[in-house]
Amino acid sequence: MATMNISLPDELKEFVDAQVAEQGYTSSSEYLRELIRKQRDVEMLRGLLLDGVRSGPAAPMASDFFAQMRARARARPATT
């Protein structure tokens, strides 16, 4: 695991310390890792949404689309 040192103004350090205590994180590093993971997920979702927008206009679905999907799901053998 790589190490990264950051400097924070006192106000932000106090906020991080409060979040660690209030949210049950074991350390400020754990809290910051969680924030970074959430931001990564937001960026990934944003990319997927933009891909969808760029893919062009939506094609209409058949009125029985979901009924067909349910029938296909019921016809599949159960997995264990």
Secondary structure by P-SEA (a helix, b strand, c coil): cbbbbbbbcaaaaaaaaaaaaaaccccaaaaaaaaaaaaaaaaaaaaaaaaaaacccccccccaaaaaaaaaaaaccccc
